[in-house]
């Protein structure tokens, strides 16, 4: 378990649950360093003072709010600690709602909430009560330099805190997209395609192919090999919508049938299987 980034209590009515907050996710992105093209020398990003023309040590850096052009109010850690916010140390559950009521666009980042020993029983009670009612909790929490709206939900025996974007942080999509009229036949075919692709969500099925391909190129370069570049797919001509839907349904049906074929048949070619079916 990584180091806790926040410690405090969950306030549930008059019940207090001491907890610690841990990041629930981590990035698996492949990182790159910036190098100078001619020498492969690593480029450093400096904290630079343009007036004195010198690098500034990190311990001399302070936070400044620009209230006018080149005019700043400086805030230090003491100022931030004086903020009159109860959410600096307390996650107060203020409402319980249906999870379906929260548009996924509001979700930002996930954290695990782990109870201290003294809070284990009320922590377990809160999980069981939320699961029994089928609801999630809404609260606020101040993490680092921002007070965040958040949702708490139970997943098994674990509480997860999801930080949420405030409404004014979500961009206006602009003008609504004009919706064309569709025929009942087109709707029926689209529903059939969705039904063919419907399945339980299994996250283990999905891999980061971009990361795998990138590592293939990196390893090939390390070994002095050339990497074959696949040809770009030719642009497809416009087709009739119904024809495209029918073809999609047939392709989905064929894929589902091939996935359900017993392992013993996997060695047979498509032509061999067609010949067997014809017999």
C-alpha positions as CSV (number, residue, x, y, z in Angstrom):
1,X,0.0,0.0,0.0
2,X,1.4,3.4,-0.9
3,X,1.9,6.2,1.7
4,X,-1.3,7.8,2.9
5,X,-1.8,11.3,1.3
6,X,-4.4,12.4,3.8
7,X,-5.5,11.4,7.4
8,X,-8.7,12.4,9.1
9,X,-12.2,11.2,10.0
10,X,-15.4,10.3,8.2
11,X,-18.2,12.1,10.0
12,X,-21.4,10.0,9.7
13,X,-24.0,11.9,11.9
14,X,-22.5,11.7,15.4
15,X,-20.3,8.8,14.4
16,X,-16.6,9.5,13.6
17,X,-14.5,7.0,11.7
18,X,-10.7,7.6,11.7
19,X,-9.3,6.8,8.2
20,X,-6.4,7.2,5.9
21,X,-6.6,8.1,2.2
22,X,-4.5,6.3,-0.5
23,X,-4.5,6.7,-4.3
24,X,-6.4,3.8,-5.9
25,X,-4.8,4.1,-9.3
26,X,-1.4,4.6,-10.9
27,X,-0.2,5.6,-14.3
28,X,1.4,3.0,-16.5
29,X,2.4,5.5,-19.2
30,X,5.9,5.1,-20.6
31,X,7.9,8.1,-19.6
32,X,10.3,10.0,-21.8
33,X,13.2,12.3,-21.0
34,X,13.9,15.4,-23.1
35,X,17.2,15.1,-24.9
36,X,19.2,17.5,-27.1
37,X,19.0,16.1,-30.6
38,X,22.7,16.4,-31.6
39,X,24.2,15.0,-28.4
40,X,21.5,13.1,-26.6
41,X,22.3,15.2,-23.5
42,X,19.5,15.3,-21.1
43,X,17.8,18.7,-20.9
44,X,17.0,20.1,-17.5
45,X,14.0,22.2,-16.7
46,X,15.2,25.1,-14.4
47,X,13.3,27.3,-12.0
48,X,14.7,30.5,-13.6
49,X,14.7,34.1,-12.2
50,X,14.8,36.3,-15.4
51,X,15.7,39.4,-13.3
52,X,18.8,38.1,-11.6
53,X,19.3,35.5,-14.4
54,X,20.0,32.6,-12.2
55,X,18.4,29.3,-11.0
56,X,16.2,29.5,-7.9
57,X,16.5,26.7,-5.3
58,X,13.3,24.9,-4.5
59,X,13.3,26.1,-0.9
60,X,13.1,29.7,-2.1
61,X,9.9,29.1,-4.1
62,X,6.6,30.4,-2.7
63,X,3.0,30.4,-4.0
64,X,1.7,33.6,-5.5
65,X,-1.8,34.6,-6.7
66,X,-1.7,37.1,-9.6
67,X,-4.5,39.6,-8.9
68,X,-3.3,42.0,-11.5
69,X,-0.6,42.1,-14.2
70,X,2.7,41.2,-12.4
71,X,1.1,41.9,-9.0
72,X,0.9,39.0,-6.5
73,X,-0.4,38.0,-3.1
74,X,2.0,35.5,-1.6
75,X,0.6,32.6,0.4
76,X,2.8,30.2,2.5
77,X,1.9,27.0,4.3
78,X,0.8,28.8,7.4
79,X,-1.7,30.8,5.5
80,X,-3.1,27.6,3.9
81,X,-3.3,25.9,7.3
82,X,-5.4,28.9,8.6
83,X,-8.2,28.3,6.0
84,X,-11.5,28.0,7.9
85,X,-12.4,24.7,6.3
86,X,-13.6,21.7,8.4
87,X,-13.0,19.5,5.4
88,X,-9.2,19.8,6.0
89,X,-9.5,16.9,8.5
90,X,-13.1,15.7,8.2
91,X,-15.1,14.0,5.4
92,X,-18.6,14.9,6.5
93,X,-21.3,12.8,4.7
94,X,-24.0,15.2,3.9
95,X,-26.3,13.2,1.6
96,X,-26.9,9.7,0.2
97,X,-27.9,9.4,-3.5
98,X,-28.4,6.8,-6.2
99,X,-25.1,6.2,-8.1
100,X,-27.0,6.5,-11.4
101,X,-27.9,10.1,-10.6
102,X,-24.2,11.2,-11.0
103,X,-23.2,11.7,-14.6
104,X,-19.8,10.0,-15.1
105,X,-18.4,13.2,-16.6
106,X,-18.2,14.5,-12.9
107,X,-15.7,11.7,-11.8
108,X,-12.1,12.8,-11.5
109,X,-9.9,10.4,-9.4
110,X,-10.3,7.4,-7.1
111,X,-8.9,6.8,-3.6
112,X,-9.1,3.9,-1.1
113,X,-10.3,4.8,2.4
114,X,-8.6,2.6,5.0
115,X,-9.8,2.6,8.6
116,X,-7.6,3.0,11.6
117,X,-7.9,0.2,14.1
118,X,-10.3,2.3,16.3
119,X,-12.6,2.9,13.4
120,X,-12.9,-0.6,12.0
121,X,-16.4,-1.4,13.4
122,X,-18.1,1.9,12.4
123,X,-16.3,1.6,9.0
124,X,-17.8,-1.9,8.5
125,X,-21.2,-0.7,9.6
126,X,-21.2,2.2,7.1
127,X,-20.3,-0.2,4.3
128,X,-23.0,-2.6,5.2
129,X,-25.7,0.1,5.6
130,X,-24.8,1.7,2.2
131,X,-24.9,-1.7,0.5
132,X,-28.2,-2.5,2.1
133,X,-29.7,0.7,0.8
134,X,-27.9,0.7,-2.5
135,X,-26.8,4.3,-2.1
136,X,-23.5,6.2,-2.2
137,X,-22.5,9.1,0.0
138,X,-21.8,12.7,-1.0
139,X,-19.2,14.8,0.9
140,X,-16.4,17.3,0.6
141,X,-12.7,16.9,1.4
142,X,-9.8,19.3,1.3
143,X,-6.8,17.6,-0.2
144,X,-3.6,19.6,-0.6
145,X,-4.6,23.0,-2.0
146,X,-8.2,22.4,-3.1
147,X,-11.5,21.5,-1.4
148,X,-13.1,18.7,-3.6
149,X,-16.6,17.5,-3.9
150,X,-16.5,13.7,-3.5
151,X,-18.6,10.5,-3.5
152,X,-18.0,7.5,-1.2
153,X,-19.1,4.1,-2.4
154,X,-18.7,0.6,-1.1
155,X,-16.9,-2.0,-3.2
156,X,-16.9,-5.3,-1.3
157,X,-15.3,-4.6,2.1
158,X,-13.6,-1.5,0.9
159,X,-14.7,2.2,0.8
160,X,-13.7,4.1,-2.3
161,X,-13.7,7.9,-2.4
162,X,-14.2,9.4,-5.9
163,X,-13.4,13.1,-6.2
164,X,-15.9,14.9,-8.4
165,X,-15.6,17.9,-10.7
166,X,-17.8,20.9,-9.6
167,X,-20.5,21.9,-12.2
168,X,-18.5,25.0,-13.1
169,X,-15.4,22.8,-14.0
170,X,-17.3,20.9,-16.7
171,X,-17.1,22.6,-20.1
172,X,-20.2,23.5,-22.0
173,X,-20.4,21.1,-25.0
174,X,-21.7,24.0,-27.2
175,X,-24.4,23.6,-29.7
176,X,-26.4,20.4,-29.6
177,X,-25.7,18.0,-32.4
178,X,-28.6,17.9,-34.9
179,X,-30.2,14.4,-34.8
180,X,-31.3,12.9,-38.1
181,X,-34.5,10.9,-38.4
182,X,-33.9,7.2,-38.4
183,X,-36.2,4.5,-39.7
184,X,-37.7,1.7,-37.5
185,X,-35.7,-0.8,-39.6
186,X,-32.5,1.0,-38.9
187,X,-33.3,1.2,-35.2
188,X,-34.1,-2.6,-35.1
189,X,-30.8,-3.4,-36.8
190,X,-28.9,-1.1,-34.4
191,X,-30.5,-2.8,-31.4
192,X,-29.6,-6.2,-32.8
193,X,-26.0,-5.1,-33.1
194,X,-25.9,-3.8,-29.5
195,X,-27.5,-7.1,-28.3
196,X,-24.8,-9.1,-30.2
197,X,-22.1,-7.0,-28.5
198,X,-23.6,-7.1,-25.0
199,X,-21.6,-8.9,-22.4
200,X,-20.5,-8.6,-18.7
201,X,-17.7,-6.1,-18.3
202,X,-14.4,-7.8,-17.8
203,X,-11.5,-5.3,-17.4
204,X,-8.9,-8.1,-17.8
205,X,-9.9,-8.4,-21.4
206,X,-8.5,-5.0,-22.2
207,X,-4.8,-4.3,-22.7
208,X,-2.9,-1.1,-23.5
209,X,-1.9,-2.0,-27.0
210,X,-0.3,1.4,-27.6
211,X,2.1,0.8,-24.6
212,X,2.9,-2.7,-25.9
213,X,3.6,-1.4,-29.4
214,X,5.8,1.4,-28.0
215,X,7.8,-1.1,-26.0
216,X,8.2,-3.3,-29.1
217,X,9.8,-0.3,-30.9
218,X,12.0,0.6,-27.9
219,X,13.3,-3.0,-27.6
220,X,13.9,-3.2,-31.3
221,X,15.9,0.0,-31.3
222,X,17.9,-1.3,-28.3
223,X,18.8,-4.4,-30.4
224,X,19.5,-2.4,-33.5
225,X,16.6,-3.8,-35.4
226,X,14.2,-2.1,-37.9
227,X,10.5,-2.1,-37.1
228,X,8.1,-2.7,-40.0
229,X,5.6,0.0,-40.3
230,X,2.1,-1.3,-41.1
231,X,0.3,0.3,-44.0
232,X,-2.4,2.8,-43.1
233,X,-5.9,1.5,-43.7
234,X,-7.3,2.9,-46.9
235,X,-10.3,5.2,-46.3
236,X,-13.6,3.3,-46.7
237,X,-16.1,4.6,-49.2
238,X,-19.4,5.8,-48.0
239,X,-21.9,2.9,-47.7
240,X,-25.5,2.5,-47.1
241,X,-26.3,2.7,-43.4
242,X,-28.5,-0.4,-43.4
243,X,-25.9,-2.4,-45.4
244,X,-23.2,-1.4,-42.8
245,X,-25.5,-2.4,-39.9
246,X,-26.3,-5.8,-41.4
247,X,-22.6,-6.4,-42.1
248,X,-21.7,-5.4,-38.5
249,X,-24.3,-7.7,-37.1
250,X,-23.1,-10.6,-39.2
251,X,-19.5,-9.9,-38.2
252,X,-20.4,-9.8,-34.5
253,X,-22.4,-13.0,-34.8
254,X,-19.5,-14.8,-36.5
255,X,-17.0,-13.6,-33.9
256,X,-19.3,-14.7,-31.1
257,X,-19.7,-18.1,-32.7
258,X,-15.9,-18.5,-33.1
259,X,-15.4,-17.6,-29.5
260,X,-17.8,-20.2,-28.3
261,X,-16.3,-22.9,-30.5
262,X,-14.7,-25.7,-28.4
263,X,-10.9,-25.6,-28.1
264,X,-10.6,-28.9,-30.0
265,X,-11.9,-27.1,-33.2
266,X,-9.4,-24.3,-33.1
267,X,-7.0,-26.0,-35.4
268,X,-9.5,-26.2,-38.3
269,X,-9.4,-23.6,-41.0
270,X,-12.5,-21.6,-41.8
271,X,-12.9,-23.5,-45.1
272,X,-12.7,-26.8,-43.3
273,X,-15.3,-25.7,-40.8
274,X,-17.6,-24.6,-43.7
275,X,-17.1,-27.9,-45.4
276,X,-18.1,-29.8,-42.2
277,X,-21.1,-27.6,-41.9
278,X,-22.1,-28.3,-45.5
279,X,-21.9,-32.0,-44.9
